[in-house]
Amino acid sequence: MKIFFAFVVKEFRHVWRDKRSLMILLGLPIIMMLIFGFAISSEVKDSKILVIDHAKDNQSRMLIDRFNQSEYFTVFAISTDEKIIPDYFEKGSVRLALIIPSGFRTDMEKEGSQLRLIADATDPNSANIATSYASAVIRDFQIQFFENAAAFMNINIETRMLYNPQLKSSFNFVPGVMTLIMMLLGTMMTAVAIVKEKEMGTIEILLVSPMKPILVIISKAVPYLVICFVDVLLILFMAYMVLDMPMRGSLPLLLLESLLFIITTLSFGLLISTLVSSQQMAMFISLVGFLMPALVFSGFMFPIENMPLPLQVISNVVPTKWYFLILKTIMVKGLGFEYIIKPTIILAVMTIIFILLTLRNFKVRLM
C-alpha cells in the first residue's frame, strides 16, 4: 500500500505542476456554470419595440407605458410614420413594431380596435415568444381599462411575421449550424495540423527553411481553407434543395463573407497551435474551450440581449456572433453589403490580430 500511495502522491504532484491543465480542470466548471446560469435562458427579455402611434391620446400613451414598464420590452422609438418600419427591421434595431390606429379609444368602446404587431421572424422562436409577451401586455392593459369582462374582446390583435411568415425553423437553423461547423472545422483542423508538426519534430525544419514564417503559415492553412469553402457550398446546396431555405440576398456576397470568416477561424486555429504543445490540448481548447462560447454567444440558440451586460460585452469578441448576423442579413433578410459593413470590419480586424499574434509566436520560437 505504501507503494500505491507513493504513486498517488506522484500523480498529484504531476497534476499540480501542470498549471495549464489544473487551471482548465478547476476553471472550466466555474466558467460553464456562469454561462449556463446567466447566459442561457429561454425567455426573451428587453426586446426593443417600435411604436407607430396614430391615436396620440391618453389611452395610447397608457398602453405604451405598459410596454415600458414590462421587463420584456423597451420602447425604442415612437413615431406616426409607418414607412420607417422596414428601415428599423433591416438594421436590426427592433424586434417588434406595434401600430396603434387613430381613434383607438373610440373604436375600443364601439365595434373594437385593431392593433397590429409586426415581428422580426428571422428567429422564429424568439418572434413567437415576443409576440406572446406583447399580446399579454395588451390583454393586461385591456383588463385594466375596462371594468367588466364583457368588453374583453374590444381589442383585436393582428400579427405579422416579417421575413419568415411561415415560421420555418430552417431560417434560423441553417445559418446557426453553418456558423458552428465553419468555426469548429477551421479552428480545430488548423490547430491540430501545426501541433502535429511540433510533436513529430518537423516544425523546426519548416521554420528554418528559406521560406518566411508567413508563407509557412499560408501553406499549412490553404488546404483547410479550400475544404471549408467546399463545405460552405455543400451546406448551401443542401439548405436550398433539402430544407427549402431561400437565398434572398447576393450569393457572391455571401461566399465572400464566408471566405473571410473561414480565414478568421483558420488564423485563430493557427494562433492556438502556437500556444500549445500537444494535439490533445489543441483539440481540447478547440472543442471544449471555444465551442461552448461560440455556441452561446453567437445568438443562434439564445438571444444575446437576454444576457447580463458583461456577457453581452464578451460576445462582441466572439467571431461567430458577427458571421451569424451576416448570414441572417444576407440569406433571410435579403439585404446588401451596406447592412453588414460593421460585422465585416470586425471580422477583418480579428483576422489581422490573430495572424499578427501567430507570426509573433513563430518568430519567438526561432530566437
C-alpha positions in Angstrom: 0.0 0.0 0.0 2.9 2.3 0.7 4.0 2.0 -2.9 0.4 2.6 -4.1 0.1 5.8 -2.1 3.6 6.9 -3.3 2.3 6.6 -6.9 -0.9 8.6 -6.0 1.2 11.3 -4.4 3.4 11.4 -7.5 0.4 11.8 -9.8 -0.9 14.6 -7.6 2.4 16.3 -7.9 2.3 15.9 -11.7 -1.2 17.5 -11.8 -0.1 20.3 -9.5 2.9 21.1 -11.6 0.9 21.3 -14.8 -0.7 24.7 -14.1 -2.4 24.9 -17.5 -4.3 21.6 -17.0 -5.0 22.5 -13.4 -6.5 25.8 -14.5 -8.7 24.0 -17.0 -9.8 21.4 -14.5 -10.8 23.9 -11.9 -11.7 26.9 -14.1 -13.9 25.2 -16.7 -16.7 24.1 -14.3 -16.8 27.7 -12.9 -17.0 29.2 -16.4 -19.6 26.7 -17.6 -21.8 27.3 -14.5 -21.7 31.0 -15.1 -22.5 30.7 -18.8 -25.4 28.2 -18.1 -26.6 30.2 -15.1 -26.7 33.7 -16.7 -26.4 33.5 -20.4 -28.7 30.6 -21.3 -32.3 31.4 -21.0 -35.4 30.6 -23.0 -37.0 33.9 -22.1 -36.9 36.9 -24.4 -36.2 40.0 -22.4 -35.5 43.6 -23.2 -36.9 43.3 -26.7 -36.8 46.7 -28.4 -40.1 47.8 -29.8 -41.0 50.5 -32.3 -44.4 52.1 -31.7 -46.4 53.8 -34.5 -48.9 55.8 -32.6 -51.6 57.2 -34.9 -54.0 57.9 -32.0 -51.8 60.0 -29.8 -54.4 60.1 -27.0 -54.2 59.2 -23.3 -55.1 55.5 -23.9 -52.4 55.0 -26.4 -49.9 56.6 -24.1 -51.1 54.3 -21.3 -50.5 51.3 -23.5 -47.0 52.5 -24.4 -46.3 53.0 -20.7 -47.4 49.4 -20.0 -44.8 48.2 -22.6 -42.1 50.3 -21.0 -42.9 49.0 -17.5 -42.7 45.4 -18.7 -39.4 43.7 -18.1 -39.7 42.1 -21.5 -39.9 45.3 -23.6 -38.1 48.6 -24.1 -39.8 51.2 -26.3 -37.0 52.1 -28.7 -38.8 54.8 -30.7 -42.3 56.3 -31.1 -43.5 57.7 -34.4 -46.5 58.3 -36.6 -44.9 57.3 -39.9 -45.3 53.6 -40.8 -42.7 54.0 -43.7 -39.9 53.9 -41.2 -40.7 50.3 -40.1 -38.7 48.4 -42.8 -35.6 50.5 -42.0 -35.7 49.7 -38.3 -36.1 46.0 -39.0 -33.4 45.9 -41.7 -30.9 47.5 -39.3 -31.9 45.1 -36.6 -32.7 47.9 -34.3 -36.0 46.5 -33.1 -37.6 43.1 -32.6 -41.3 44.2 -32.7 -43.4 47.0 -34.2 -46.7 48.0 -32.6 -49.1 50.0 -34.7 -51.9 51.8 -32.8 -54.7 53.1 -35.1 -56.2 56.5 -34.9 -59.4 56.7 -32.8 -58.0 54.0 -30.6 -60.3 54.7 -27.6 -63.4 55.3 -29.7 -63.0 52.0 -31.6 -62.5 50.1 -28.3 -65.8 51.4 -26.9 -67.7 50.5 -30.1 -67.0 47.8 -32.6 -63.5 47.1 -31.3 -60.0 48.4 -32.0 -57.5 46.7 -34.3 -53.8 46.7 -33.1 -51.1 45.4 -35.4 -47.9 43.6 -34.3 -45.1 43.1 -36.7 -42.2 40.8 -35.6 -38.8 40.0 -36.9 -39.2 36.3 -37.6 -35.6 35.6 -38.7 -35.5 33.8 -35.3 -39.0 32.1 -35.3 -38.8 31.0 -31.6 -37.9 34.4 -30.3 -40.6 36.0 -32.6 -43.3 33.7 -31.2 -42.3 34.4 -27.6 -42.0 38.1 -28.1 -45.5 38.4 -29.8 -47.0 36.3 -27.0 -45.5 38.6 -24.4 -46.8 41.6 -26.3 -50.3 40.1 -26.5 -50.2 39.5 -22.8 -49.3 43.1 -22.1 -52.2 44.3 -24.4 -54.6 42.0 -22.6 -53.5 43.3 -19.2 -54.0 46.8 -20.4 -57.4 45.9 -21.7 -58.5 44.3 -18.4 -57.2 47.4 -16.5 -59.0 49.8 -18.9 -62.4 48.1 -18.8 -64.1 47.4 -15.5 -66.2 44.4 -16.8 -65.1 41.3 -18.6 -67.8 41.6 -21.2 -65.7 44.1 -23.1 -62.7 41.8 -23.1 -62.7 41.3 -26.9 -62.8 45.0 -27.8 -59.1 44.9 -28.7 -58.2 42.7 -31.6 -54.5 41.9 -32.4 -53.3 41.3 -35.9 -49.8 39.7 -36.0 -47.5 39.7 -39.0 -44.2 37.8 -39.1 -41.6 39.6 -41.2 -39.1 37.8 -43.3 -40.4 34.3 -42.2 -44.2 34.3 -42.3 -44.4 30.5 -42.1 -42.0 30.5 -39.1 -39.8 27.8 -40.6 -37.0 26.8 -38.2 -34.6 26.3 -41.1 -34.4 30.1 -41.4 -32.5 30.2 -38.1 -31.2 26.7 -38.0 -29.2 26.8 -41.3 -27.2 30.0 -40.6 -26.6 28.8 -37.0 -25.3 25.4 -37.9 -23.3 26.7 -40.8 -21.6 29.2 -38.4 -20.7 26.5 -35.8 -19.5 24.0 -38.4 -17.1 26.5 -40.0 -15.9 27.7 -36.6 -15.2 24.2 -35.4 -13.6 22.8 -38.5 -11.5 25.8 -39.3 -10.2 26.2 -35.7 -9.6 22.6 -34.8 -8.1 21.3 -38.0 -5.5 24.1 -38.3 -4.6 24.0 -34.6 -4.0 20.2 -34.8 -2.1 20.5 -38.0 0.7 22.7 -36.6 0.8 20.9 -33.3 1.3 17.6 -35.1 4.3 19.0 -36.8 5.7 20.1 -33.4 5.1 16.7 -31.9 6.9 15.0 -34.9 9.8 17.4 -34.6 9.4 18.8 -38.1 8.2 22.3 -37.3 11.8 23.5 -36.6 12.8 22.3 -40.1 10.0 24.3 -41.6 10.8 27.4 -39.6 14.5 27.4 -40.5 13.8 26.8 -44.2 14.3 29.7 -46.7 10.6 30.4 -46.6 9.3 33.2 -44.4 7.1 32.3 -41.5 4.1 33.9 -43.2 4.5 31.5 -46.2 4.8 28.5 -43.9 1.6 29.5 -42.2 -0.2 30.1 -45.5 1.0 26.7 -46.8 -0.5 25.0 -43.8 -3.8 26.9 -43.9 -4.6 26.8 -47.7 -5.8 23.1 -47.8 -8.2 23.7 -44.9 -9.4 26.9 -46.5 -10.3 25.1 -49.7 -12.0 22.2 -47.7 -14.0 24.6 -45.6 -15.1 26.6 -48.6 -16.3 23.4 -50.2 -18.2 22.7 -47.0 -19.9 26.1 -47.4 -21.0 25.2 -50.9 -22.3 21.8 -49.7 -24.3 23.4 -46.8 -25.8 26.0 -49.1 -26.8 23.4 -51.7 -28.4 21.1 -49.0 -30.2 24.1 -47.4 -31.7 25.1 -50.7 -32.5 21.7 -52.1 -33.4 19.7 -49.0 -34.5 22.3 -46.3 -36.2 24.7 -48.8 -34.0 27.6 -47.5 -34.2 30.6 -49.8 -31.3 32.7 -50.9 -32.8 36.2 -50.8 -29.6 38.2 -51.0 -26.5 38.1 -53.1 -24.8 34.7 -53.3 -21.4 36.1 -54.4 -21.5 38.5 -51.4 -22.4 35.6 -49.1 -19.5 33.5 -50.4 -17.0 36.4 -50.0 -18.2 36.9 -46.4 -17.9 33.1 -45.8 -14.4 33.2 -47.1 -13.5 36.0 -44.7 -14.9 34.0 -41.8 -13.1 30.9 -42.8 -9.8 32.9 -42.8 -10.7 34.2 -39.4 -11.2 30.7 -38.0 -8.0 29.4 -39.6 -6.0 32.2 -38.2 -7.4 31.6 -34.8 -6.6 27.9 -35.1 -3.0 28.7 -36.1 -2.8 31.0 -33.0 -3.9 28.2 -30.8 -1.3 25.9 -32.3 1.5 28.2 -31.4 0.4 28.3 -27.7 0.1 24.6 -27.0 2.4 21.6 -27.4 0.2 18.6 -27.9 -2.6 17.6 -30.2 -4.8 16.6 -27.3 -4.6 20.1 -25.8 -5.2 21.7 -29.1 -8.4 19.6 -29.6 -9.5 20.2 -26.1 -9.2 24.0 -26.4 -10.9 24.0 -29.8 -13.8 21.6 -28.8 -14.4 22.3 -25.2 -12.8 25.7 -24.5 -14.2 27.5 -27.5 -17.1 25.6 -28.9 -19.4 26.4 -25.9 -18.7 30.2 -26.1 -19.1 30.1 -29.9 -22.5 28.4 -29.5 -23.8 30.5 -26.6 -22.5 33.9 -27.8 -23.4 33.6 -31.5 -27.1 34.4 -30.8 -28.1 31.2 -32.6 -29.8 29.4 -29.7 -30.1 32.1 -27.0 -30.8 35.8 -27.6 -27.7 37.9 -26.6 -29.9 40.8 -25.3 -31.2 38.4 -22.6 -27.7 38.1 -21.1 -26.2 40.3 -18.4 -24.3 43.3 -19.7 -20.8 41.8 -19.0 -21.6 38.8 -21.1 -23.1 41.0 -23.9 -19.7 42.8 -24.0 -17.8 39.5 -24.1 -20.0 38.3 -27.1 -18.5 41.1 -29.2 -15.1 39.4 -29.3 -16.6 36.0 -30.4 -16.4 35.8 -34.2 -19.5 33.5 -34.5 -21.7 36.3 -33.4 -20.8 38.5 -36.4 -20.8 35.8 -39.0 -24.2 34.6 -37.8 -25.5 38.1 -38.1 -24.1 38.4 -41.7 -25.7 35.1 -42.7 -29.2 36.1 -41.5 -28.9 39.6 -43.0 -28.0 38.2 -46.5 -29.8 34.9 -46.6 -33.1 35.7 -44.7 -33.5 39.5 -45.0 -32.0 39.7 -48.5 -30.0 42.9 -47.7 -26.8 44.2 -49.2 -23.3 45.0 -48.1 -24.2 48.3 -46.6 -26.1 46.5 -43.8 -23.1 44.3 -42.9 -20.2 46.7 -43.0 -19.7 46.7 -39.2 -19.5 42.9 -38.8 -17.3 42.6 -41.8 -14.8 45.1 -40.5 -14.9 43.4 -37.0 -14.1 40.0 -38.6 -11.3 41.5 -40.7 -9.7 43.2 -37.7 -10.0 40.0 -35.7 -8.3 38.1 -38.5 -5.4 40.6 -38.7 -4.9 40.4 -34.9 -4.9 36.6 -34.9 -2.3 36.5 -37.8 0.0 39.1 -36.2 -0.1 37.2 -32.9 0.6 33.9 -34.7 3.6 35.4 -36.6 4.9 36.9 -33.4 4.9 33.5 -31.7 6.6 31.9 -34.7 9.4 34.4 -34.6 9.8 33.9 -30.8 10.4 30.2 -31.4 13.1 31.0 -34.0 15.1 33.0 -31.5 
